[in-house]
Amino acid sequence: MPPSDLHRPSSLLLHLLLLTSSLLSRSWAHQRSSTYGSSALTEWRPAHASYYAADPEDAIGGACGFGNLGKEGYGMATAGLSEALFEKGAACGGCYEVRCVSEMKYCLPGTSIVVTATNFCAPNYGLPAEAGGVCNPPNHHLLLPIQAFEKIAIWKAGVMPIQYRRVKCVRDGGIRFTVDGRKFFYTVLISNVAGAGDIISVKIKGSTTGWLQMGRSWGQIWHINADLKGQPLSFELTSSDSVTLTSYNVAPKDWSFGKTYVGKQFPF
């Protein structure tokens, strides 16, 4: 081979390099989009699920801050997520399709249920992850109300293998903004979110201000220190699939603490 040919990549080699680069780029992009959760269907993933015997009081509260789950439209189709899935509250509001697998004597064949992440399944570090500490890292575990659990399996299953995947959330009506706080400290609970369901960024705007970034207090409760009294309130939300939605003048200028206002909705 002539010396000059040592420094001249063939067209075939260039083609292979470009193809490899393209495949790696696509693979990385897919992983990046599914890390936080996407509104598109994701692949089925293995996990475990268990249940708790829910009573009416269990539909109020929760680590995501949604309050009365019945009033907010979630009902009992909900789940508490283990630490590996909860993402310090960032996963709140996301929707998961769950189906029973493996334990066919307990599974209801051909069934699945869509649940919303509304709570946290706390780890129990007094027990090993593989022997009782079902919600300990690195376990992927969903804790369901028995009403949801029995849509896919009989109660005798206890802790059972499942598969889950992220799906789009389907909601009735617009996104709800519950404004609370005191004087110049504002909190806003954001609920009934369609599409991806989980919000990763919130901005608020009055009639005399620009867009102000809010911080996450916990779950889907966001806060800011500002003086917005007597101004209509607008909101800009970004969901985990990087879709941004702007709702202008959601709350009128005579808004008050403790009330809920309805804005636009993400497509689903």
LUMNUBA-947587 format. One record per residue (C-alpha): y, z, x. Coordinates in steps of 0.02 Angstrom, whole numbers, padded with zeros to 5 digits, always signed. Each point is the difference from the previous one (the first is absolute). Example, Ala and Ser with C-alpha at 12.3 -4.5 7.8 and 13.67 -1.06 7.14 Angstrom:
BEGIN
-00225+00390+00615;+00172-00033+00069;
This chain:
BEGIN
+00000+00000+00000;+00172-00045+00070;+00107+00152+00045;+00131-00049-00129;-00131+00012-00140;-00023+00186+00036;+00173+00032-00073;-00012-00121-00147;-00080+00082-00157;-00102-00124-00099;+00049-00041-00179;-00161+00083-00057;+00044+00162+00090;+00174+00000-00076;-00075-00028-00172;-00118+00147+00023;+00140+00113+00061;+00109-00044-00150;-00145+00025-00121;-00041+00170+00075;+00182+00053-00007;+00011-00054-00182;-00156+00096-00050;+00057+00157+00089;+00171-00013-00082;-00078-00018-00173;-00117+00146+00031;+00143+00112+00059;+00110-00049-00147;-00140+00040-00123;-00029+00170+00078;+00186+00039+00000;+00022-00044-00184;-00147+00106-00056;+00039+00155+00104;+00128+00069-00122;-00083-00079-00150;+00039-00163-00085;+00020-00044-00183;-00126-00140+00030;-00185+00038-00015;-00067+00070+00162;-00180+00002+00058;-00121+00130-00066;-00014+00149+00116;-00127+00142+00005;+00048+00177-00049;-00061+00148-00101;+00061+00074-00164;-00021+00164-00090;+00074+00073-00159;+00082+00153-00071;-00007+00061-00180;+00176-00039-00057;+00093+00093-00136;+00173-00041-00073;+00089+00102+00134;-00076-00111+00135;+00102-00146-00068;+00159+00088+00056;+00058+00011+00179;-00088-00071+00153;+00048-00036+00179;+00085-00165-00044;+00131+00084-00110;-00034-00102-00157;+00004+00153-00112;-00079-00026-00171;-00125-00139+00031;-00023-00035-00184;+00187-00016-00030;+00020-00109+00153;-00136-00119-00061;-00139+00041+00124;-00112+00105-00111;-00166+00050+00078;-00028-00166+00092;+00058+00085+00160;-00064+00053+00170;+00034+00124+00137;-00014-00084+00169;-00071+00076+00158;+00114+00021+00151;-00060-00163+00076;+00060-00096-00153;+00149+00104-00059;+00113-00051+00145;+00109+00156-00021;+00047-00054-00176;+00042-00180+00038;-00154-00057-00098;+00058+00084-00161;+00007-00121-00146;-00121-00127+00075;-00145-00062-00107;-00183-00004+00050;-00148-00080-00085;-00153+00111+00023;-00183-00039-00030;-00161+00097+00025;-00125-00064+00127;-00166+00054+00077;-00043+00144-00117;-00062-00116-00136;-00085+00140-00098;+00174+00071-00031;+00107-00158-00002;+00050-00088-00160;-00045-00180+00045;+00137-00130-00001;+00142+00124-00024;+00158+00039+00096;+00161+00093-00035;+00178-00021+00062;+00085+00163+00047;+00172+00045+00066;+00028+00111+00151;+00091+00152-00070;-00064+00145+00104;-00064+00060+00168;-00178+00057+00034;+00032+00134+00130;-00117+00018+00150;-00107+00154+00022;-00007+00029+00186;-00119+00145-00024;-00137-00128-00031;-00053-00151+00102;+00055-00169-00066;-00182-00051-00020;-00056+00162-00082;+00114+00058-00139;+00172-00047+00065;+00002-00157-00107;+00187-00031+00017;+00009+00040+00186;+00050-00139+00120;-00065-00129+00029;-00084-00004-00171;+00060-00123-00132;-00020+00100-00160;+00066-00012-00177;+00003+00153-00113;-00004-00056-00182;+00021+00090-00166;-00170+00005-00084;+00069-00113-00137;+00024-00137+00131;-00159+00039+00098;-00108-00021-00154;+00063-00178-00023;-00105-00051+00149;-00137+00133+00020;-00080+00148-00087;+00063+00172+00049;-00163+00051+00086;+00045-00117+00145;+00114+00132+00078;+00066-00073+00163;-00051-00182-00003;+00023-00157+00103;+00127-00122-00072;+00096-00154+00047;+00187-00016-00028;+00133-00133+00022;+00187-00011-00025;+00052-00095-00156;+00162-00039-00089;+00066+00135-00114;+00031-00053-00179;+00133+00101-00092;+00086-00002-00168;+00189-00010+00004;+00117+00019+00146;+00005+00114+00152;+00057+00176-00043;+00131+00094+00100;+00009+00187-00036;+00160+00068+00076;+00013+00182+00046;+00090+00113+00122;+00157+00103+00012;+00180-00041+00046;-00010-00126+00143;-00188+00012+00029;-00099-00128-00099;-00186-00026-00023;-00077-00149-00088;-00181-00008-00058;-00057-00182-00007;-00147-00031-00117;-00086-00133-00105;+00006-00127+00141;-00098-00161-00021;-00059-00120+00135;-00041+00092+00162;+00044+00164-00088;+00050+00096+00156;+00181-00001+00058;+00045+00009+00185;+00190-00014-00007;+00134+00048-00127;+00187-00033+00003;+00128+00061-00126;+00174-00067-00038;+00147+00060-00102;+00144-00106-00062;+00109+00055+00147;-00131+00004+00138;-00108-00120+00096;-00189+00016+00004;-00052+00173+00061;-00174+00031+00073;-00097+00140-00083;-00130+00107+00088;-00173+00044-00064;-00011+00183-00051;-00185-00009-00043;-00111-00119-00096;+00114-00114-00100;+00147+00119-00007;+00149-00060+00101;+00161+00089+00047;+00177-00025+00063;+00158+00100+00029;+00145-00096-00080;+00135+00013-00132;-00047-00125-00135;+00059+00092-00154;+00089-00109-00128;-00073-00160+00074;-00137-00112-00070;-00153+00006+00112;-00092-00151+00069;-00163+00001+00098;-00083-00112+00128;-00186+00029+00023;-00121-00072+00128;-00186+00014-00033;-00139+00007+00128;-00030-00187-00012;+00181-00029+00058;+00065-00056-00170;+00177+00059-00037;+00067+00027-00177;+00180+00038-00045;+00049+00082-00165;+00187+00009-00031;+00083+00133-00108;-00164+00084-00046;+00090+00162-00042;+00170-00010-00088;+00155+00081+00073;-00025+00153-00111;-00178+00030+00064;-00059+00180+00014;-00131+00099+00096;-00170+00018-00080;+00001-00167-00089;-00108-00154+00026;+00070-00176+00007;-00096-00164-00005;+00028-00149+00115;-00082-00166+00038;-00184-00019+00041;-00094-00080+00145;-00103-00154-00049;-00186+00027-00023;
